[in-house]
């Protein structure tokens, strides 16, 4: 039986508000002609302030604002293809894993459905993933670009927070008036603000996962005003969306930052967490992942739904492990709603796609860990890398409660691009003085020891 929650294809025409069309044209011009270091500004502002529902539809193909802007960015990137240094640190392990993940997900999804419109949809997703990621990699190439990017993300949080407060007061979303999205969402009597995001949870997740980057930005005295306002905006976004997932991700980011004093002892911490989960699984009446069912921080959360998604995914492993599965909506009530990124990639792309997705996260953590060891002794650089790790951890927690299908996936790609810059800079950085002193001491002692041996010979 075909699932009832998915429909492929579309009409012919244009679904663009005149103001949106003007904004897209302006952003394209700026992306094509601004100096490379400034293109991140119009790119991010347009992506996060233009609702996904605003799209040009040609012969059944939906060109969202993000896809149009990424095509412009790819044109700008290709025009400089002959120049070196188009990607900070070169084509690294994160890039390779992400490319493999994107291609594999597209192939498996297309083989699973064997429909022309499903192929069109998967190719559109491929453009979002590869186009979005590599355009952001091209735009973010050094520490100044990183600061500029975080400041733009902070500005987006500030403006979105103001709009989300307005939603709480007026019960009307100003971005909804453009078309392509509801003007407001109300559940259990609570207005769940969403700004220009597709759903309220991704809006709150944006603020939650941005917090660690804003904390790092605050360490720069010249950026403390925008950082402080950004943290306020991010917090407002988390609160006004009224979702447990965003509050959990927000808490995860803070927890990651608070583990800074244990940065050199994280191996026993990780093993302790793993052993604790195994112990709980052995003594609990239900599986350890049923703990998700207990998380209800707002009084109206769908935590039981998240638990059942994971539980059914594990129980139906043999249905999806090879090429995914189409009829997962028959697993139980509301199982069509894949509000878990890990489950979503499992059922749509099989075990291989899920493994590559987790590998992206793993390689990001591994790169940050290696980079932190390279800059050991330089607290400023260590703190920068630690904040990036806390941001990744916030995303990891958020993935248990929502899938990134709108602007949030580009916030994730921006973080990966920043991590690539941070790791490449750490590899090129000079050895800290403490390490130089230890190396010098070893060099002095070595000739003396050899001299003693020569004497005895």
LINSUL-V87665 format. One record per pair of residues at least 6 apart in sequence whose ideal C-beta (glycine too) atoms are under 6 Angstrom apart, sorted by sequence separation. I is the first residue (numbers start at 1). GAP is how many residues later the second one is. If there is no record, write none. Layout:
# LINSUL-V87665
((I	GAP) (I	GAP))
This chain:
# LINSUL-V87665
((167	6) (176	6) (194	6) (197	6) (217	6) (218	6) (319	6) (329	6) (338	6) (375	6) (55	7) (56	7) (176	7) (185	7) (281	7) (296	7) (328	7) (329	7) (375	7) (31	8) (55	8) (192	8) (195	8) (238	8) (280	8) (295	8) (345	8) (346	8) (55	9) (110	9) (140	9) (194	9) (218	9) (345	9) (173	10) (217	10) (293	10) (372	10) (54	11) (163	11) (172	11) (173	11) (277	11) (292	11) (293	11) (30	12) (31	12) (52	12) (110	12) (172	12) (238	12) (345	12) (109	13) (171	13) (214	13) (372	13) (292	14) (293	14) (371	14) (27	15) (50	15) (185	15) (292	15) (106	16) (214	16) (167	17) (214	17) (290	17) (368	17) (395	17) (27	19) (47	19) (312	19) (328	19) (106	20) (171	20) (368	20) (175	21) (289	21) (368	21) (325	22) (46	23) (168	23) (211	23) (324	23) (102	24) (167	24) (210	24) (308	24) (324	24) (391	24) (324	25) (167	26) (320	26) (324	26) (102	27) (207	27) (320	27) (323	27) (102	28) (322	28) (364	28) (164	29) (305	29) (20	30) (207	30) (208	30) (313	30) (321	30) (164	31) (207	31) (309	31) (388	31) (163	32) (204	33) (313	33) (20	34) (203	34) (204	34) (306	34) (309	34) (388	34) (160	35) (204	37) (385	37) (16	38) (203	38) (208	38) (204	39) (15	40) (32	40) (209	40) (24	41) (31	41) (200	41) (205	41) (208	41) (212	41) (14	42) (27	42) (31	42) (201	42) (204	42) (208	42) (211	42) (13	44) (24	44) (28	44) (32	44) (201	44) (205	44) (31	45) (212	45) (11	46) (10	47) (193	47) (193	48) (192	49) (10	50) (87	50) (157	50) (192	50) (247	50) (9	51) (244	51) (375	51) (10	52) (190	52) (244	52) (371	52) (374	52) (88	53) (157	53) (244	53) (244	54) (375	54) (378	54) (364	55) (371	55) (377	55) (242	56) (367	56) (74	57) (153	57) (244	57) (377	57) (341	58) (61	59) (344	59) (67	60) (154	60) (340	60) (70	61) (77	61) (70	62) (73	62) (341	62) (150	63) (339	63) (70	65) (338	65) (150	67) (158	71) (154	72) (161	72) (168	72) (157	73) (164	73) (151	75) (158	75) (161	75) (154	76) (157	76) (161	76) (164	76) (157	77) (160	77) (306	95) (40	99) (39	100) (9	108) (37	108) (44	108) (48	108) (8	109) (40	109) (8	110) (41	111) (188	112) (8	113) (51	124) (54	126) (260	126) (53	127) (53	128) (51	129) (51	130) (257	133) (256	134) (253	137) (256	137) (252	141) (253	141) (252	142) (51	145) (249	145) (252	145) (52	146) (49	147) (249	148) (248	149) (249	149) (245	156) (245	157) (20	158) (17	161) (17	162) (216	168) (216	171) (215	172) (212	175) (212	178) (213	178) (212	179) (209	182) (209	185) (208	186) (209	186) (205	193) (201	201) (205	203) (202	204) (206	205) (202	206) (198	208) (197	209) (197	210) (112	211) (111	212) (112	212) (108	215) (108	216) (109	239) (108	241) (108	242) (105	244) (104	248) (105	248) (104	249) (101	255) (100	256) (101	256) (97	259) (97	262) (98	262) (97	263) (97	266) (94	269) (93	270) (146	272) (146	275) (136	277) (140	277) (132	278) (136	278) (133	280) (137	280) (132	281) (136	281) (140	281) (3	323) (3	324) (5	324) (1	326) (3	326) (5	331) (89	331) (88	332) (88	333) (89	335) (88	336) (52	354) (48	359) (47	360) (47	363))
